[in-house]
Amino acid sequence: MENSTQFTSFMLAGYSDSGHLKYFYLIILTVLYISIVFANIVLIMVICMERSLHEPMYLFLCSLFVNELYGSTALFPALMIHLVSDAHSVSTVYCYLQMFSIYTYGSIEFSNLAVMSYDRYLAICYPLQYNVVMTPNRVCILVCVIWLYSFVKFIITLSLTIRLKLCGNVIDKVYCDNYLLVKLACSTSDTTVNNIYGLYGVVLSVAIPLITILFSYIKILTICLKSSIETRQKAFSTCTPHLASLLNFSFGCFLNLLQSRFDRPMRNVPTVLHTILSVYFLMCQPLFNPVVYGVRMTKIRQACKYILPVGLYPKT
């Protein structure tokens, strides 16, 4: 067994010397982060202020937008600082905190999208019973369960990671990643529990939401095939933003998985592209959601026109 050391910091090796281009990247990241914060805060305010939007679908959207702020804030500020800095080390406390935030963001996002798909299934397949089943109290309970479950699940994951004896402190990413940190453990026997619980976490965080999503859309498709063209168009209009968000997030998670778990095939990929693959789900999803829902959802567009100042959303 290699000699283990109690490290007080970790080195993020995903950064490379980009010369003067780092200021160009910084401008892009700053604009992107400001856009994410602005778009999500605006839509959260609109949903909270407009009483006609106090419906289950929009309350789930509000939870989604809060999560976008949460996840992007876990990445962007540190990313921008490290981009222009020569030192790319972070304290162990900050590293664990960032891991917690990023992983819970991903769990909340996918769970929230799964619950939203079930909500659309109830609204389309059982419109008469919808308001009885999906009450405001039930919506609040579902949102609380989504957030609390994700927090509790990763608190356990984090506690299992913290106990490991590490023989290295270099993480080959631009942010702290639990999988790469566990790989730094001195003994593979120490990580057995981590791997078992990680498998359990994948089943609960991915398999169950995925089954819910597939079940909901199979039922929706079955109903649409038996319904009129008008009903199909209405269902399609309602489900399109959700499907687009789901596919975008799944694509981002796949890219991150590809970059983290299959490092050998990725060695010839340029560093900038390598970095984009690892942060896509944290960069694009938080901006994609408010844009796609703000554009596609008629009630949100109308509420924005009445609530926002004319200069921000001019009336047509």
KEKE-3310 file (N, C-alpha, C; in steps of 0.2 Angstrom, whole numbers, plus 5000, padded with zeros to 4 digits):
npx = (5004:5003:5010:4999:4992:4987:4978:4977:4972:4966:4972:4966:4967:4962:4963:4972:4986:4980:4985:4983:4970:4962:4956:4947:4939:4935:4926:4916:4911:4907:4897:4888:4885:4879:4868:4861:4858:4850:4839:4834:4830:4821:4810:4807:4802:4791:4783:4780:4774:4763:4747:4739:4748:4750:4750:4751:4761:4768:4773:4782:4791:4796:4803:4813:4819:4825:4834:4843:4849:4856:4864:4872:4879:4887:4897:4901:4907:4919:4925:4928:4937:4948:4951:4958:4968:4984:4986:4978:4972:4961:4954:4951:4939:4931:4931:4924:4912:4908:4907:4896:4886:4886:4883:4871:4863:4862:4855:4843:4838:4836:4826:4816:4812:4807:4796:4789:4786:4777:4767:4762:4757:4746:4739:4735:4730:4721:4712:4700:4701:4713:4715:4711:4719:4732:4735:4739:4746:4751:4759:4769:4774:4780:4790:4798:4801:4809:4820:4825:4828:4838:4848:4850:4854:4866:4874:4877:4884:4895:4900:4905:4915:4924:4930:4940:4957:4969:4980:4984:4982:4977:4965:4958:4950:4940:4933:4928:4926:4917:4919:4932:4939:4937:4944:4957:4960:4970:4969:4960:4951:4946:4937:4926:4913:4909:4908:4897:4887:4887:4882:4869:4864:4864:4854:4843:4843:4843:4838:4824:4818:4819:4811:4799:4798:4798:4786:4776:4777:4774:4761:4755:4758:4750:4737:4736:4737:4724:4716:4709:4715:4717:4718:4730:4739:4738:4743:4756:4761:4762:4771:4783:4793:4797:4802:4812:4820:4823:4830:4841:4848:4850:4859:4870:4874:4878:4889:4897:4899:4906:4917:4923:4923:4929:4943:4954:4950:4948:4959:4966:4958:4955:4960:4951:4939:4938:4935:4923:4915:4914:4907:4896:4882:4881:4882:4875:4862:4856:4854:4847:4834:4826:4825:4819:4807:4802:4800:4791:4780:4765:4757:4767:4774:4765:4763:4775:4775:4766:4771:4785:4796:4793:4805:4812:4804:4796:4780:4770)
npy = (4994:5011:5026:5035:5052:5066:5077:5094:5101:5101:5099:5105:5098:5100:5112:5122:5131:5144:5156:5173:5171:5167:5178:5180:5169:5171:5182:5176:5167:5175:5183:5172:5167:5178:5179:5167:5169:5180:5176:5165:5170:5180:5172:5165:5175:5180:5168:5167:5179:5180:5175:5167:5158:5149:5135:5117:5113:5125:5127:5116:5120:5131:5126:5119:5130:5137:5127:5127:5139:5136:5125:5131:5141:5134:5131:5141:5154:5149:5143:5154:5162:5153:5152:5163:5163:5158:5148:5133:5126:5120:5121:5107:5107:5116:5109:5097:5103:5109:5097:5091:5101:5101:5087:5085:5094:5088:5077:5082:5089:5079:5071:5081:5083:5070:5070:5080:5075:5065:5073:5079:5068:5065:5076:5076:5063:5060:5072:5076:5072:5078:5090:5085:5075:5081:5091:5108:5106:5093:5095:5103:5094:5084:5092:5095:5082:5079:5088:5086:5072:5071:5078:5071:5059:5062:5067:5055:5049:5058:5057:5044:5046:5055:5048:5040:5035:5044:5044:5053:5070:5076:5081:5077:5088:5102:5105:5099:5082:5068:5054:5054:5058:5047:5038:5041:5035:5025:5011:4999:4991:4999:5006:4999:4999:5012:5010:5001:5008:5018:5012:5009:5022:5026:5018:5022:5036:5037:5026:5024:5037:5037:5026:5031:5042:5036:5028:5038:5045:5035:5032:5044:5045:5034:5038:5050:5045:5040:5050:5066:5077:5090:5088:5081:5091:5100:5092:5089:5102:5105:5096:5097:5107:5101:5088:5093:5099:5088:5079:5087:5089:5075:5072:5081:5075:5062:5066:5071:5059:5051:5059:5057:5044:5036:5039:5035:5035:5048:5055:5061:5072:5089:5101:5112:5107:5096:5101:5107:5097:5091:5101:5104:5100:5108:5121:5123:5118:5126:5138:5135:5129:5141:5148:5140:5136:5149:5154:5144:5142:5149:5155:5159:5168:5178:5183:5188:5199:5207:5209:5212:5226:5238:5240:5228:5218:5221:5225:5218)
npz = (5000:4996:5003:5013:5014:5024:5016:5013:5003:4986:4969:4954:4939:4927:4921:4909:4902:4893:4889:4883:4879:4889:4895:4885:4886:4899:4898:4890:4899:4910:4904:4901:4914:4920:4912:4914:4928:4928:4919:4926:4938:4935:4929:4940:4949:4941:4941:4955:4957:4949:4950:4942:4938:4948:4948:4947:4937:4934:4947:4949:4939:4944:4955:4947:4941:4952:4955:4945:4947:4959:4955:4944:4951:4959:4951:4942:4948:4954:4944:4935:4943:4944:4931:4927:4936:4942:4951:4954:4965:4978:4994:5005:5011:5003:4991:4994:4997:4985:4977:4984:4980:4966:4963:4970:4963:4950:4954:4959:4947:4938:4945:4947:4933:4931:4939:4934:4921:4925:4930:4918:4912:4921:4919:4905:4903:4913:4914:4921:4934:4938:4946:4958:4961:4960:4970:4978:4990:4989:4978:4984:4994:4985:4979:4990:4994:4983:4984:4998:4998:4989:4995:5007:5002:4996:5006:5013:5003:5003:5016:5015:5006:5012:5022:5017:5014:5006:4992:4984:4977:4965:4954:4939:4932:4930:4941:4957:4958:4963:4959:4953:4964:4973:4966:4970:4981:4992:4994:4985:4992:5002:4995:4992:4999:4995:4981:4981:4987:4978:4966:4971:4972:4959:4954:4961:4958:4944:4937:4943:4941:4927:4923:4927:4919:4906:4907:4909:4897:4887:4891:4888:4874:4870:4873:4865:4852:4851:4851:4846:4833:4837:4851:4851:4846:4857:4867:4862:4862:4875:4880:4873:4877:4890:4885:4877:4887:4895:4886:4883:4895:4898:4888:4891:4903:4898:4891:4901:4908:4898:4897:4910:4914:4903:4900:4892:4878:4877:4877:4866:4863:4861:4874:4878:4872:4879:4892:4890:4888:4900:4908:4902:4906:4917:4912:4900:4902:4913:4907:4896:4900:4906:4894:4884:4891:4893:4881:4874:4883:4883:4894:4902:4894:4892:4906:4908:4900:4906:4919:4919:4917:4903:4895:4897:4893:4880:4875:4862)
capx = (5000:5006:5009:4993:4994:4981:4979:4973:4969:4966:4974:4962:4972:4958:4965:4978:4988:4977:4988:4978:4963:4959:4952:4941:4935:4932:4921:4910:4908:4903:4890:4884:4883:4874:4862:4858:4856:4845:4834:4830:4827:4815:4805:4805:4798:4785:4779:4778:4770:4757:4743:4737:4754:4751:4747:4757:4766:4773:4777:4788:4795:4799:4808:4818:4823:4829:4840:4847:4853:4860:4870:4877:4883:4892:4902:4904:4912:4926:4928:4930:4943:4953:4953:4963:4973:4989:4985:4972:4971:4956:4954:4947:4932:4928:4931:4918:4906:4907:4905:4890:4882:4885:4879:4864:4860:4860:4850:4837:4836:4833:4820:4811:4810:4803:4790:4785:4783:4771:4762:4759:4753:4740:4735:4733:4727:4716:4710:4695:4703:4719:4715:4709:4725:4738:4733:4745:4749:4754:4765:4774:4777:4784:4796:4802:4804:4815:4826:4828:4830:4844:4853:4852:4858:4873:4877:4879:4890:4901:4903:4909:4921:4928:4933:4945:4964:4970:4987:4985:4977:4976:4959:4959:4944:4940:4929:4929:4922:4917:4921:4939:4942:4937:4950:4964:4961:4976:4967:4953:4947:4943:4931:4920:4907:4908:4905:4891:4882:4886:4877:4862:4863:4863:4848:4838:4843:4843:4833:4817:4816:4819:4805:4793:4797:4796:4779:4772:4776:4771:4754:4753:4757:4744:4731:4736:4735:4717:4712:4708:4721:4717:4721:4737:4743:4739:4748:4763:4764:4763:4776:4789:4798:4799:4806:4818:4825:4826:4835:4847:4851:4853:4865:4875:4876:4881:4895:4901:4901:4911:4924:4925:4924:4932:4948:4959:4948:4947:4966:4967:4953:4958:4959:4945:4933:4938:4932:4916:4911:4913:4903:4890:4876:4881:4883:4869:4855:4853:4851:4842:4827:4822:4824:4814:4800:4800:4798:4786:4774:4761:4755:4773:4776:4760:4764:4781:4773:4762:4775:4791:4796:4793:4811:4814:4800:4792:4773:4769)
capy = (5000:5017:5030:5040:5058:5070:5083:5100:5105:5097:5102:5104:5098:5101:5119:5123:5138:5147:5163:5179:5168:5166:5183:5180:5164:5174:5186:5172:5164:5180:5184:5166:5166:5184:5177:5162:5171:5185:5173:5161:5175:5183:5168:5163:5181:5180:5163:5169:5185:5180:5170:5162:5153:5145:5128:5112:5113:5130:5127:5112:5124:5136:5122:5118:5136:5137:5122:5130:5144:5132:5121:5135:5145:5129:5130:5147:5159:5146:5142:5161:5163:5148:5153:5169:5162:5153:5143:5129:5122:5122:5118:5101:5109:5119:5103:5093:5107:5109:5091:5091:5105:5098:5081:5086:5098:5083:5072:5086:5090:5073:5069:5086:5082:5064:5072:5084:5070:5062:5078:5080:5062:5065:5082:5074:5056:5061:5079:5078:5070:5081:5095:5082:5071:5085:5097:5112:5102:5087:5098:5105:5088:5081:5096:5094:5076:5079:5091:5082:5065:5072:5081:5065:5053:5063:5067:5048:5048:5062:5054:5038:5048:5059:5043:5037:5038:5046:5044:5059:5076:5079:5079:5079:5091:5109:5106:5093:5076:5062:5048:5055:5058:5040:5034:5043:5031:5021:5004:4998:4988:5004:5009:4994:5002:5018:5007:4997:5013:5022:5008:5010:5029:5026:5015:5027:5043:5037:5021:5026:5043:5035:5022:5036:5046:5031:5026:5043:5046:5029:5033:5050:5043:5030:5043:5055:5041:5038:5057:5071:5081:5096:5086:5079:5097:5103:5088:5091:5109:5105:5091:5099:5110:5096:5084:5096:5100:5081:5077:5092:5087:5068:5073:5084:5070:5057:5069:5071:5052:5050:5062:5055:5036:5034:5044:5034:5037:5055:5059:5065:5077:5096:5103:5116:5103:5091:5105:5109:5090:5090:5106:5105:5100:5113:5127:5124:5117:5132:5144:5131:5129:5147:5150:5135:5137:5156:5155:5140:5142:5155:5159:5163:5174:5184:5185:5192:5205:5212:5210:5215:5233:5238:5239:5221:5213:5225:5223:5218)
capz = (5000:4996:5009:5013:5017:5025:5011:5015:4997:4980:4963:4949:4934:4921:4918:4905:4900:4887:4887:4883:4877:4895:4896:4881:4890:4905:4896:4888:4905:4914:4900:4902:4921:4921:4908:4918:4934:4926:4916:4931:4943:4932:4929:4947:4951:4937:4943:4961:4957:4945:4953:4937:4937:4954:4946:4948:4932:4935:4953:4947:4935:4949:4958:4942:4940:4958:4955:4940:4950:4963:4951:4941:4956:4962:4946:4938:4951:4955:4937:4932:4947:4942:4924:4926:4941:4941:4956:4953:4971:4982:5000:5005:5013:4997:4986:4996:4997:4978:4975:4986:4977:4959:4963:4972:4957:4945:4956:4959:4941:4935:4949:4945:4927:4931:4942:4929:4916:4928:4931:4912:4911:4924:4916:4898:4903:4918:4915:4926:4941:4939:4951:4964:4963:4960:4974:4980:4996:4986:4974:4989:4997:4980:4978:4996:4994:4978:4987:5004:4996:4985:5000:5012:4998:4994:5013:5014:4998:5005:5022:5013:5003:5017:5027:5013:5015:4999:4990:4979:4978:4959:4951:4932:4930:4932:4947:4961:4956:4968:4956:4952:4971:4976:4963:4973:4987:4992:4993:4982:4997:5006:4991:4991:5001:4990:4975:4982:4988:4971:4962:4974:4971:4952:4953:4964:4955:4937:4935:4945:4937:4920:4923:4928:4912:4900:4909:4908:4890:4884:4892:4884:4867:4869:4873:4859:4846:4851:4852:4840:4831:4842:4858:4850:4846:4864:4871:4859:4864:4882:4882:4869:4882:4894:4882:4875:4893:4897:4881:4884:4902:4897:4883:4895:4908:4894:4889:4907:4909:4893:4899:4917:4915:4898:4899:4887:4871:4877:4878:4860:4863:4864:4881:4878:4871:4885:4898:4888:4888:4907:4911:4898:4909:4922:4909:4895:4905:4917:4902:4891:4903:4906:4887:4881:4894:4893:4874:4872:4887:4882:4900:4905:4890:4894:4912:4908:4897:4911:4926:4918:4914:4896:4892:4897:4889:4876:4873:4855)
cpx = (5004:5005:5004:4995:4987:4981:4974:4970:4970:4968:4969:4966:4969:4960:4971:4980:4985:4980:4982:4971:4959:4954:4946:4936:4931:4926:4915:4907:4904:4897:4885:4881:4878:4868:4858:4855:4850:4839:4830:4827:4821:4809:4803:4800:4791:4780:4776:4773:4763:4753:4740:4742:4755:4747:4753:4762:4771:4776:4783:4793:4799:4805:4814:4822:4828:4835:4845:4852:4858:4866:4875:4881:4888:4898:4905:4909:4919:4929:4931:4936:4949:4956:4958:4968:4978:4989:4978:4970:4965:4956:4949:4940:4928:4926:4925:4912:4904:4904:4898:4885:4880:4881:4872:4860:4858:4855:4843:4834:4833:4826:4814:4808:4806:4796:4785:4782:4777:4765:4758:4755:4746:4735:4732:4729:4721:4714:4705:4697:4710:4720:4714:4716:4731:4736:4740:4749:4753:4760:4771:4778:4782:4790:4800:4805:4810:4821:4829:4831:4837:4850:4855:4856:4865:4877:4880:4885:4896:4904:4907:4916:4926:4932:4939:4952:4966:4978:4989:4980:4976:4970:4959:4952:4945:4936:4930:4924:4923:4920:4929:4942:4942:4943:4957:4965:4967:4975:4960:4948:4943:4937:4925:4913:4904:4905:4898:4885:4881:4882:4870:4860:4861:4856:4842:4837:4842:4837:4826:4815:4815:4813:4799:4792:4795:4788:4775:4771:4773:4763:4751:4753:4751:4738:4730:4734:4728:4713:4712:4714:4722:4720:4728:4741:4744:4744:4755:4765:4766:4770:4783:4794:4801:4804:4812:4823:4827:4831:4842:4851:4854:4859:4871:4878:4880:4888:4900:4904:4906:4917:4927:4927:4928:4938:4953:4957:4948:4954:4968:4963:4956:4956:4952:4939:4932:4934:4925:4912:4909:4908:4897:4883:4875:4880:4876:4862:4852:4851:4846:4835:4823:4820:4818:4807:4797:4797:4791:4780:4771:4759:4761:4775:4771:4761:4770:4780:4770:4766:4781:4791:4796:4799:4814:4810:4794:4785:4773:4762)
cpy = (5006:5021:5035:5046:5062:5076:5088:5104:5100:5101:5100:5104:5099:5108:5118:5130:5140:5154:5168:5177:5167:5172:5183:5174:5167:5178:5182:5169:5169:5182:5178:5166:5172:5182:5172:5165:5176:5181:5169:5165:5178:5178:5165:5169:5181:5174:5164:5175:5185:5174:5165:5157:5148:5138:5123:5112:5119:5130:5122:5116:5129:5132:5121:5124:5138:5133:5124:5135:5141:5129:5126:5139:5140:5129:5137:5152:5156:5145:5149:5163:5159:5149:5158:5168:5157:5147:5140:5125:5125:5118:5111:5102:5112:5113:5099:5097:5108:5103:5090:5095:5103:5092:5081:5090:5093:5079:5076:5087:5085:5071:5074:5085:5076:5066:5076:5080:5067:5067:5079:5074:5062:5071:5080:5067:5056:5068:5081:5077:5074:5085:5091:5078:5076:5092:5101:5109:5097:5089:5100:5099:5085:5085:5095:5088:5076:5082:5087:5076:5066:5074:5075:5060:5055:5065:5061:5047:5052:5059:5048:5040:5051:5054:5040:5040:5038:5046:5049:5064:5079:5076:5082:5082:5098:5111:5099:5088:5070:5056:5048:5055:5051:5036:5036:5039:5026:5014:5004:4994:4993:5007:5005:4996:5008:5015:5004:5003:5017:5018:5009:5017:5029:5023:5019:5034:5043:5032:5022:5032:5041:5031:5026:5040:5042:5029:5032:5045:5041:5030:5039:5049:5039:5034:5047:5051:5040:5045:5061:5074:5087:5094:5084:5085:5100:5099:5089:5097:5109:5101:5093:5102:5105:5091:5087:5097:5093:5079:5081:5090:5080:5068:5076:5079:5064:5060:5069:5064:5050:5053:5059:5048:5033:5038:5042:5036:5045:5059:5063:5071:5084:5098:5107:5112:5098:5094:5106:5102:5089:5095:5107:5105:5105:5120:5128:5123:5123:5138:5141:5131:5135:5149:5146:5136:5144:5157:5151:5140:5149:5159:5162:5169:5180:5187:5190:5199:5210:5214:5214:5222:5232:5237:5232:5216:5218:5222:5223:5220)
cpz = (5000:5002:5008:5016:5018:5021:5014:5009:4991:4974:4958:4942:4927:4917:4914:4903:4893:4885:4887:4881:4883:4897:4891:4884:4896:4903:4894:4894:4909:4910:4901:4909:4922:4918:4912:4924:4933:4924:4921:4936:4941:4931:4936:4950:4948:4940:4950:4962:4954:4947:4948:4936:4943:4953:4947:4943:4933:4942:4953:4943:4939:4953:4953:4941:4946:4958:4950:4943:4955:4960:4948:4945:4959:4957:4944:4942:4952:4949:4934:4936:4945:4935:4923:4932:4939:4945:4955:4959:4974:4988:5000:5007:5007:4992:4988:4996:4989:4975:4977:4982:4970:4959:4965:4967:4952:4947:4956:4952:4937:4938:4947:4938:4927:4934:4937:4923:4919:4929:4924:4910:4914:4921:4909:4898:4907:4919:4920:4933:4943:4945:4958:4966:4964:4964:4976:4985:4993:4982:4979:4992:4992:4979:4984:4997:4989:4981:4993:5002:4993:4990:5004:5008:4997:5001:5014:5010:5001:5011:5020:5010:5007:5021:5023:5014:5007:4998:4985:4980:4971:4956:4944:4929:4932:4938:4951:4959:4960:4965:4955:4959:4974:4972:4966:4979:4987:4991:4990:4987:5001:5002:4990:4993:4997:4984:4975:4983:4982:4967:4964:4972:4964:4951:4955:4960:4947:4935:4937:4941:4930:4919:4923:4922:4907:4901:4907:4900:4885:4885:4888:4877:4865:4868:4867:4853:4845:4851:4845:4839:4835:4849:4857:4850:4853:4868:4869:4862:4871:4884:4878:4873:4887:4891:4879:4881:4895:4892:4882:4890:4901:4893:4887:4900:4904:4893:4895:4909:4905:4895:4905:4917:4909:4896:4894:4880:4871:4877:4872:4859:4865:4871:4882:4877:4877:4891:4896:4889:4896:4911:4907:4902:4915:4919:4904:4898:4909:4913:4898:4894:4903:4899:4884:4884:4893:4886:4872:4876:4886:4888:4903:4901:4892:4901:4912:4905:4902:4917:4925:4916:4906:4892:4892:4893:4885:4874:4865:4853)
residu = (MET:GLU:ASN:SER:THR:GLN:PHE:THR:SER:PHE:MET:LEU:ALA:GLY:TYR:SER:ASP:SER:GLY:HIS:LEU:LYS:TYR:PHE:TYR:LEU:ILE:ILE:LEU:THR:VAL:LEU:TYR:ILE:SER:ILE:VAL:PHE:ALA:ASN:ILE:VAL:LEU:ILE:MET:VAL:ILE:CYS:MET:GLU:ARG:SER:LEU:HIS:GLU:PRO:MET:TYR:LEU:PHE:LEU:CYS:SER:LEU:PHE:VAL:ASN:GLU:LEU:TYR:GLY:SER:THR:ALA:LEU:PHE:PRO:ALA:LEU:MET:ILE:HIS:LEU:VAL:SER:ASP:ALA:HIS:SER:VAL:SER:THR:VAL:TYR:CYS:TYR:LEU:GLN:MET:PHE:SER:ILE:TYR:THR:TYR:GLY:SER:ILE:GLU:PHE:SER:ASN:LEU:ALA:VAL:MET:SER:TYR:ASP:ARG:TYR:LEU:ALA:ILE:CYS:TYR:PRO:LEU:GLN:TYR:ASN:VAL:VAL:MET:THR:PRO:ASN:ARG:VAL:CYS:ILE:LEU:VAL:CYS:VAL:ILE:TRP:LEU:TYR:SER:PHE:VAL:LYS:PHE:ILE:ILE:THR:LEU:SER:LEU:THR:ILE:ARG:LEU:LYS:LEU:CYS:GLY:ASN:VAL:ILE:ASP:LYS:VAL:TYR:CYS:ASP:ASN:TYR:LEU:LEU:VAL:LYS:LEU:ALA:CYS:SER:THR:SER:ASP:THR:THR:VAL:ASN:ASN:ILE:TYR:GLY:LEU:TYR:GLY:VAL:VAL:LEU:SER:VAL:ALA:ILE:PRO:LEU:ILE:THR:ILE:LEU:PHE:SER:TYR:ILE:LYS:ILE:LEU:THR:ILE:CYS:LEU:LYS:SER:SER:ILE:GLU:THR:ARG:GLN:LYS:ALA:PHE:SER:THR:CYS:THR:PRO:HIS:LEU:ALA:SER:LEU:LEU:ASN:PHE:SER:PHE:GLY:CYS:PHE:LEU:ASN:LEU:LEU:GLN:SER:ARG:PHE:ASP:ARG:PRO:MET:ARG:ASN:VAL:PRO:THR:VAL:LEU:HIS:THR:ILE:LEU:SER:VAL:TYR:PHE:LEU:MET:CYS:GLN:PRO:LEU:PHE:ASN:PRO:VAL:VAL:TYR:GLY:VAL:ARG:MET:THR:LYS:ILE:ARG:GLN:ALA:CYS:LYS:TYR:ILE:LEU:PRO:VAL:GLY:LEU:TYR:PRO:LYS:THR)
# end
